Amino acid sequence: MIVGRPCDLCAGLVDDLLVVGAGPAGLAITAAAVKEGLSVVNLSPGGVTPWRNTYGIWQDELMPLGLADLLANRWQDVSAYFGPEETVLRRAYGRLDNDRLQAHLLDCVQGRVRWLPGTAVGVRHDERGSSLSLGDGQEVAARLVIDASGHNPALVTRPPHAPLAYQAAYGVLGTFTRPPLRPGQLLFMDYRKASPDHKPCAQVAGSPDHSDFPAASGPPTFLYGMDLGDGRFFLEETSLAARPAVGFAQLKDRLEQRLAQLGTALREVHDTERVLFPMNAPLPAPQRVIGFGGAAGMVHPASGYMIGSVLTFAPLLAASLRRGLDRGLPLEQIARQAWATLWSDARQRQRQLYLLGLEALMSFDTPQIRSHFASFFALPEQLWQGYLSGTLSTSALADTMWQLFRRAPPALRLALMRSALGRGSGPLWQAFKPRLFSR
């Protein structure tokens, strides 16, 4: 039987939920919780500030959420290079309009959220709720706490772990002396390597006769690029995953090498971007503080994308919290169910399979990683698309990985087997052990 929330739980606690963080994850769960009728206080050091990062997303991931109109740019011309020939990716891609997404989420909570500046430095729990200690000595209380403060969470605790693998990128937004991409192009991955001799290439990226870059020393990196229109381009040199992380100085140097080989140079820099986050942070054990976004390990281990997952799971998490509170369940149980909503048994197993693939990627040299992605994007579209979006069932995900192994050239198969028997053996075994967050 569903009953009202017991009044003795409400004594001195004004809010149902306290959300730490006002980035995309923090605002997404704040808006979803308000929509569920929960009272929310949002805690962030600087309040709501502009989001500077570039958030790319496959357009079809936004369609079920009704948010496709929040894209600043859309591309049908999406391609990649794993050698001299172009690989056409038949899937529309978009760049989120950060201002419009932020405004949309703020409109959802207008007048119904208490905004509190401050930094969380500690938390205490009892059967009635949680009390946060702030950096200035104040305390704020709520029934439940969500930590959406990012990949280095303020309150969520993680188990000890080995050195992590990081995605790193250095990007520039600006105008160039000649177009680095063809008109209307989204360059998803260009693994043609920049060479250290800086010899200019006569062709722009994407032209059929663009010669293959000679290999450069160091971890493989790729170029990611957007034609934003009006003569503006965003170009980013990216290390998909490396342990330790590739430094920004090396990424910047490789980007400059590419520009030189493309026969172009920056005319005017409008903005620069530096990206660094872990790809394989261990999942936190269930605890009273509920993580969301980077604090909950929600980054996709195969791609580094997270914004689509955040927007998808915010309503599911908020609904779980509302059900638990309405039923008067113990707060410890509500928190455990919330973690299970984010990380069901199936999703945990899928994540381990993705981590198996991540370890393989980090073991590859440049020719192997080119061969791998050429084989991956040669899979049926529904398979590689589902793999990157995280929408495949566990069995379909495993079958996709098996099909990739079967189609791979012999040398790549051997490299995959070596990885699975080496560092990849941990994720492979973890995929079949009992889960942490089962209800």
C-alpha positions in Angstrom: 0.0 0.0 0.0 1.3 3.5 -0.9 1.2 5.9 2.0 2.1 9.5 2.5 5.6 10.4 3.8 5.7 10.1 7.6 5.7 13.5 9.2 8.5 12.5 11.7 10.9 12.2 8.8 10.1 15.8 7.8 11.1 17.4 11.1 13.6 20.1 10.3 14.1 18.9 6.8 12.8 21.3 4.2 13.8 19.6 1.1 13.4 16.1 -0.3 16.6 16.2 -2.3 19.9 18.1 -2.2 21.8 18.0 -5.5 25.5 18.9 -5.5 26.5 20.4 -8.8 25.0 22.6 -11.5 26.6 21.1 -14.6 24.6 19.2 -17.2 24.2 16.2 -14.9 23.3 18.4 -11.9 20.7 20.4 -13.7 19.3 17.3 -15.5 18.6 15.5 -12.3 17.4 18.7 -10.6 14.9 19.3 -13.4 13.7 15.7 -13.4 13.2 15.7 -9.6 11.2 18.9 -9.7 9.0 17.3 -12.5 8.4 14.4 -10.1 7.1 16.9 -7.5 10.1 16.7 -5.2 11.4 19.7 -3.3 15.0 20.3 -4.3 18.0 22.5 -3.2 20.9 22.7 -5.6 24.3 23.4 -4.1 27.2 24.6 -6.3 30.2 26.8 -5.6 29.6 29.3 -8.4 25.9 28.7 -9.0 24.7 28.2 -12.6 27.5 29.3 -14.9 27.9 28.9 -18.7 29.0 25.4 -19.9 32.1 25.8 -22.1 32.7 22.2 -23.2 31.6 21.0 -26.6 28.9 18.3 -26.3 28.5 16.2 -29.5 25.8 13.6 -29.7 24.2 11.3 -32.2 20.9 12.9 -33.2 18.9 9.7 -32.7 19.8 9.7 -29.0 17.9 12.9 -28.5 14.8 12.0 -30.5 13.1 9.8 -27.8 13.7 12.6 -25.3 12.1 15.3 -27.4 15.3 17.4 -27.2 16.5 17.3 -30.9 15.6 21.0 -31.2 18.3 21.9 -28.7 21.1 21.1 -31.3 23.1 24.1 -32.4 24.4 22.1 -35.5 23.4 19.0 -37.4 25.5 17.0 -39.8 24.4 14.4 -42.3 28.0 14.3 -43.8 29.7 12.3 -41.1 32.9 10.5 -41.9 36.1 8.9 -40.4 39.6 7.9 -41.7 41.5 4.9 -40.6 43.8 5.0 -43.6 43.8 6.9 -46.9 40.2 6.0 -47.8 37.2 7.8 -46.3 34.7 5.8 -44.2 31.2 7.2 -44.4 29.1 6.9 -41.3 25.5 7.0 -42.1 24.2 8.4 -38.9 23.3 12.0 -38.2 25.4 13.8 -35.6 24.8 17.0 -33.7 26.3 19.6 -31.4 24.2 20.6 -28.4 23.5 24.3 -27.9 24.7 24.6 -24.4 22.9 27.9 -23.7 19.6 26.5 -24.9 20.0 23.2 -23.1 20.8 25.0 -19.9 17.9 27.4 -20.4 15.5 24.5 -21.1 16.5 22.8 -17.8 16.3 26.0 -15.8 12.8 26.7 -17.3 11.7 23.3 -16.0 12.7 24.3 -12.4 11.8 28.0 -12.5 10.7 29.2 -9.0 10.7 25.6 -7.6 14.3 25.1 -6.6 16.3 26.7 -3.8 19.8 27.7 -5.1 22.6 27.6 -2.6 26.2 28.7 -3.2 28.8 26.7 -1.4 31.1 23.7 -1.4 30.3 20.4 0.3 33.1 19.1 2.5 31.4 16.4 4.4 28.1 14.6 5.1 26.4 12.9 8.0 23.4 10.5 7.8 20.8 9.2 10.1 17.4 7.6 9.6 15.7 11.0 9.0 18.0 12.3 6.3 21.4 13.8 5.6 23.3 16.9 6.7 26.0 18.4 4.6 28.8 20.4 6.0 29.8 23.4 3.8 33.2 25.0 3.4 32.1 28.1 5.2 31.0 26.2 8.3 27.2 26.1 7.5 25.1 23.0 7.3 22.2 22.2 5.0 19.9 19.2 5.4 17.7 17.1 3.1 16.2 13.6 3.1 18.5 12.4 0.2 21.7 13.7 -1.4 22.8 13.4 -5.0 26.4 14.1 -5.9 26.6 15.3 -9.5 29.9 17.2 -8.9 31.8 15.4 -11.7 34.5 12.8 -12.1 36.2 13.7 -8.9 33.1 13.6 -6.7 32.8 15.8 -3.6 30.9 13.2 -1.5 30.6 9.8 -3.3 33.4 7.4 -2.1 35.1 5.0 -4.5 37.0 1.8 -3.8 40.8 1.8 -4.1 41.9 1.3 -7.7 44.8 1.0 -10.0 46.0 3.9 -12.1 43.1 5.0 -14.4 42.9 5.4 -18.1 42.1 8.9 -19.3 40.6 10.5 -22.4 42.3 13.8 -23.2 41.8 16.3 -25.9 43.0 19.7 -26.9 40.7 21.7 -29.2 40.5 25.1 -30.9 37.5 27.0 -32.2 38.2 29.7 -34.8 38.8 30.6 -38.4 41.5 29.3 -40.7 43.5 30.5 -43.6 41.9 27.8 -45.7 39.1 25.4 -44.7 40.5 22.4 -42.8 37.3 20.4 -43.6 35.0 20.2 -46.6 31.8 22.3 -46.3 29.2 20.8 -44.0 31.5 18.0 -42.8 31.6 16.3 -39.3 34.9 14.5 -39.0 34.2 11.9 -36.3 37.7 10.3 -36.2 40.8 10.8 -38.3 43.5 8.4 -37.3 45.8 9.4 -40.1 48.8 10.3 -38.1 50.5 13.7 -38.1 54.2 13.4 -38.8 56.9 15.5 -37.1 58.3 17.0 -40.3 55.3 19.5 -40.8 55.3 19.1 -44.5 52.1 20.7 -45.8 49.6 18.7 -47.7 48.1 20.2 -50.8 44.6 18.8 -50.1 42.1 19.5 -47.3 40.9 16.8 -45.0 38.3 14.6 -46.6 39.5 14.8 -50.2 39.8 11.3 -51.8 43.5 11.6 -52.7 44.6 12.8 -49.2 47.7 10.7 -48.6 48.1 8.7 -45.4 50.1 10.4 -42.6 53.3 8.6 -41.6 53.1 7.2 -38.1 54.3 9.4 -35.2 55.7 8.2 -31.9 53.7 8.0 -28.8 50.1 6.9 -28.1 47.6 7.0 -31.1 45.5 10.1 -31.3 42.9 11.2 -33.8 41.5 14.5 -35.2 37.8 15.4 -34.4 36.4 18.2 -36.4 33.2 20.2 -37.0 32.3 22.7 -39.8 30.2 25.2 -37.7 29.3 27.4 -40.6 30.2 31.1 -41.3 33.8 30.1 -41.8 34.2 28.8 -38.3 35.6 25.3 -37.5 36.2 23.3 -34.3 39.2 21.0 -34.4 40.3 18.8 -31.6 43.2 16.3 -31.2 42.0 13.5 -29.0 43.5 10.6 -27.2 40.6 8.1 -26.8 42.1 6.5 -23.8 45.6 6.2 -22.4 47.3 5.2 -19.1 48.8 7.6 -18.2 47.0 10.4 -20.0 48.5 12.1 -23.0 49.5 15.6 -22.1 47.9 18.7 -23.5 51.2 19.9 -24.8 51.6 16.8 -27.0 48.0 17.0 -28.2 48.5 20.7 -29.1 51.7 19.9 -31.0 50.0 17.1 -32.9 47.1 19.4 -33.8 49.6 22.0 -35.1 51.3 19.3 -37.2 48.0 18.3 -38.8 47.2 21.9 -39.6 50.6 22.3 -41.3 50.1 19.2 -43.3 46.6 20.4 -44.3 48.2 23.5 -45.7 46.2 25.7 -43.3 46.8 27.7 -40.1 44.7 29.4 -37.5 43.7 32.9 -38.5 41.7 33.8 -35.4 41.2 31.8 -32.2 37.7 32.2 -30.7 38.1 29.6 -27.9 40.3 26.7 -26.8 39.2 23.5 -25.0 41.0 21.1 -22.8 39.4 17.9 -21.9 40.6 15.3 -19.3 38.5 12.6 -17.6 38.8 9.0 -16.5 37.3 6.3 -18.8 37.4 3.4 -16.3 36.9 4.8 -12.8 35.6 1.9 -10.6 31.9 2.0 -9.8 31.1 3.2 -6.3 29.6 0.7 -4.0 26.0 1.5 -3.0 25.9 4.2 -0.3 23.6 6.9 1.1 25.0 9.6 -1.2 23.7 8.8 -4.7 26.0 9.6 -7.5 25.0 10.9 -10.9 26.9 11.6 -14.1 30.7 11.4 -13.7 30.3 10.8 -9.9 28.5 7.6 -10.7 30.9 6.4 -13.4 28.3 7.0 -16.2 30.9 7.9 -18.9 30.7 5.4 -21.8 34.0 3.4 -21.5 34.2 2.8 -25.3 33.6 6.4 -26.4 33.9 8.8 -23.5 30.3 10.2 -24.2 28.0 10.8 -21.3 25.5 13.6 -22.0 23.0 11.2 -23.7 23.1 8.8 -20.8 22.7 11.7 -18.3 19.6 13.1 -20.1 18.1 9.6 -20.4 18.6 8.4 -16.9 17.7 11.6 -15.0 13.9 11.0 -15.3 14.4 7.3 -14.3 16.4 8.2 -11.2 14.0 10.9 -10.2 11.0 8.5 -10.5 12.8 5.9 -8.4 13.4 8.5 -5.6 9.8 9.6 -5.8 8.4 6.1 -5.5 10.6 5.3 -2.5 9.7 8.5 -0.6 6.0 8.1 -1.4 6.1 4.6 0.1 7.8 5.7 3.2 10.8 3.4 2.6 13.9 3.7 4.8 16.3 6.2 3.2 19.0 3.6 3.0 16.8 1.4 0.9 15.8 4.3 -1.3 19.4 5.0 -2.0 20.2 1.4 -2.8 17.3 1.3 -5.3 18.5 4.5 -6.8 22.0 3.0 -7.4 20.3 -0.1 -8.9 18.3 2.2 -11.3 21.5 3.6 -12.6 23.5 0.3 -12.5 21.2 -2.7 -13.0 22.8 -6.1 -13.1 22.7 -6.0 -16.9 24.3 -2.6 -17.2 27.1 -3.6 -14.9 27.8 -6.6 -17.0 27.7 -4.5 -20.2 30.1 -2.0 -18.6 32.6 -4.8 -17.9 32.4 -5.9 -21.6 33.1 -2.3 -22.6 36.1 -2.2 -20.3 37.4 -5.4 -21.9 37.2 -3.5 -25.2 38.9 -0.4 -23.7 41.8 -2.5 -22.5 42.2 -3.9 -26.0 42.2 -0.4 -27.5 44.9 0.8 -25.1 47.1 -2.2 -26.0 47.0 -1.4 -29.8 49.7 0.4 -31.7 48.7 2.8 -34.5 48.3 0.2 -37.3 46.3 -2.0 -35.0 43.9 0.7 -33.9 43.3 1.7 -37.5 42.6 -1.9 -38.4 40.3 -2.2 -35.4 38.1 0.8 -36.2 38.0 -0.1 -39.9 36.6 -3.5 -38.9 34.3 -2.0 -36.3 32.6 0.5 -38.6 32.3 -2.3 -41.3 29.8 -4.1 -38.9 26.1 -3.8 -39.7 25.0 -0.2 -38.8 22.6 -1.3 -36.1 25.4 -3.0 -34.3 28.1 -0.3 -34.2 25.4 2.3 -33.6 24.0 0.4 -30.6 27.4 -0.3 -29.3 28.3 3.4 -29.2 25.0 4.4 -27.8 24.9 1.7 -25.1 21.5 0.5 -26.2 22.4 -3.2 -27.0 21.3 -5.9 -24.6 24.1 -7.8 -22.8 23.8 -10.7 -25.2 23.7 -8.4 -28.3 26.7 -6.6 -27.0 28.7 -9.8 -26.5 27.6 -11.0 -30.0 28.7 -7.7 -31.5 32.2 -8.1 -30.0 32.3 -11.7 -31.2 31.3 -10.6 -34.8 34.1 -8.0 -34.7 36.6 -10.6 -33.6 35.5 -12.9 -36.4 35.8 -10.2 -39.1 39.1 -8.8 -37.8 42.3 -9.6 -39.8 44.4 -12.4 -38.2 47.0 -10.0 -36.7 44.2 -8.0 -35.0 42.6 -11.2 -33.7 45.9 -12.1 -32.1 46.2 -8.7 -30.5 42.6 -9.0 -29.1 43.3 -12.4 -27.7 46.5 -11.2 -26.0 44.6 -8.3 -24.4 41.8 -10.6 -23.2 44.3 -12.8 -21.5 46.2 -9.9 -20.1 44.7 -6.7 -18.6 41.4 -7.6 -20.2 41.0 -10.7 -18.2 39.9 -8.7 -15.2 36.9 -7.0 -16.9 36.0 -10.3 -18.6 35.8 -12.1 -15.2 34.0 -9.2 -13.6 31.3 -9.4 -16.3 30.2 -12.7 -14.8 30.6 -12.2 -11.0 27.7 -11.3 -8.7 26.6 -7.6 -9.0 26.9 -4.8 -6.4 23.7 -3.0 -6.9 21.1 -5.8 -7.2 17.8 -4.9 -5.5 
